[in-house]
Amino acid sequence: MKSNPFVGVAGNIGVGKTTFTEIVAKHFGWREFYESVADNPYLDDFYRDMHRWSFNLQIYFLHHRFAGQVEIRESERGVIQDRTIYEDVEIFARNLHEMKFMTDRDWDTYVDLFKNMTQFLRKPDLIIYLRASTDTLLSRIRNRDRNFERDISPEYLHSLNISYDQWIRNCTDYAVLTIESDGFNIFEDKGRLDDILTQIQTALTP
């Protein structure tokens, strides 16, 4: 397998990225980079008023993810990242702009900032896309019961799913491994998990 790979775990809200990242990192001995959620100062405000707080939230995520990218570039061991910086731009910010929650001015500023960052990014050797239906996402979100996620609308999750599928279909710059996670319990389905770990190793083998 490629030495010191960089793997990104992509997927919608509630799909199970963090748990998946923990298990895969432990199996391969990689360093984990996680999304800033519990300590994010904008999430509560964002879900109460998406028009007002969308730009602030996305700038916070972009800043946090870029700080991780700096560490990833300097890492001398394999790394796995819970949500990639590309999703911030191609999925979440773009979706908010298309849904009129982010103004044209804020979107243009955001995209220009990201373009200036791209020269410093290390491209992932593999993106693992965890896919799930909107119903599955809603069920998992209810089960983890985070206060700020209780008012997420099915329509918003569905629109993100559509954006994810479009992005993955057109993703030619990186190798992508898609995992259908409906009905997959990572703690109980050991055979399926072993098969996925083998697929990851194969995808990272030159």
BELBEL-V450244 format. One record per backbone hydrogen bond with DSSP energy under -1.0 kcal/mol. CO is the residue of the C=O (numbers start at 1). NH is the residue of the N-H. If there is no record, write none. Layout:
co:CO nh:NH
co:CO nh:NH
This chain:
co:5 nh:79
co:6 nh:125
co:6 nh:126
co:7 nh:81
co:8 nh:128
co:9 nh:83
co:10 nh:130
co:12 nh:15
co:16 nh:20
co:17 nh:21
co:18 nh:22
co:19 nh:23
co:20 nh:24
co:21 nh:25
co:22 nh:26
co:23 nh:27
co:24 nh:28
co:25 nh:29
co:25 nh:30
co:31 nh:80
co:33 nh:82
co:37 nh:40
co:42 nh:46
co:43 nh:47
co:44 nh:48
co:45 nh:49
co:49 nh:53
co:50 nh:54
co:53 nh:57
co:54 nh:58
co:55 nh:59
co:56 nh:60
co:57 nh:61
co:58 nh:62
co:59 nh:63
co:60 nh:64
co:61 nh:65
co:62 nh:66
co:63 nh:67
co:64 nh:68
co:65 nh:69
co:66 nh:70
co:67 nh:71
co:68 nh:72
co:69 nh:73
co:70 nh:74
co:78 nh:31
co:79 nh:7
co:80 nh:33
co:81 nh:9
co:81 nh:83
co:85 nh:89
co:86 nh:90
co:87 nh:91
co:87 nh:92
co:88 nh:93
co:89 nh:94
co:91 nh:95
co:92 nh:96
co:93 nh:97
co:94 nh:98
co:95 nh:99
co:96 nh:101
co:96 nh:102
co:97 nh:100
co:103 nh:107
co:104 nh:108
co:105 nh:109
co:106 nh:110
co:107 nh:111
co:108 nh:112
co:109 nh:113
co:110 nh:114
co:111 nh:115
co:112 nh:116
co:113 nh:117
co:114 nh:118
co:117 nh:120
co:118 nh:121
co:126 nh:8
co:127 nh:177
co:128 nh:10
co:129 nh:179
co:131 nh:181
co:133 nh:137
co:134 nh:138
co:135 nh:139
co:136 nh:140
co:137 nh:141
co:138 nh:142
co:139 nh:143
co:140 nh:144
co:141 nh:145
co:146 nh:149
co:147 nh:150
co:149 nh:152
co:153 nh:157
co:154 nh:158
co:155 nh:159
co:156 nh:160
co:157 nh:161
co:158 nh:162
co:159 nh:163
co:160 nh:164
co:161 nh:165
co:162 nh:166
co:163 nh:167
co:164 nh:168
co:165 nh:169
co:166 nh:170
co:168 nh:171
co:170 nh:172
co:175 nh:127
co:177 nh:129
co:179 nh:131
co:181 nh:184
co:185 nh:189
co:188 nh:190
co:189 nh:193
co:190 nh:194
co:191 nh:195
co:192 nh:196
co:193 nh:197
co:194 nh:198
co:195 nh:199
co:196 nh:200
co:197 nh:201
co:198 nh:202
co:199 nh:203
co:200 nh:204
co:202 nh:205
co:204 nh:2
